[in-house]
Amino acid sequence: MTEEREIENREDSAEAALVRRATAGDRPALEAVIRAVQADVYNLAVRMLWSPDDAADATQDVLIKGSRIWRRSAVRALCGHGSIAWP
């Protein structure tokens, strides 16, 4: 295995652990997941909306709604009624 691949595997494991913690209700972990995707969401919104201000508003809306959906999915999954996925 190459060194690059080993680094990628460690990063994937760290991300998976963070997602598991967030799913278990660890709020700081959920906030870290949100911070990790925030720039990508914003950059996509800028490309779609062509306005930094509108993109910032859309990013906030998406991340708030996404975190609510995540929490509901996590509760359902923990109760045995579904799986967890990032919307």
PyMOL commands that set and color helices and strands:
alter all, ss='L'
color gray80, all
select helices_A, chain A and resi 3-23+27-49+52-78
alter helices_A, ss='H'
color red, helices_A
deselect
rebuild
show_as cartoon
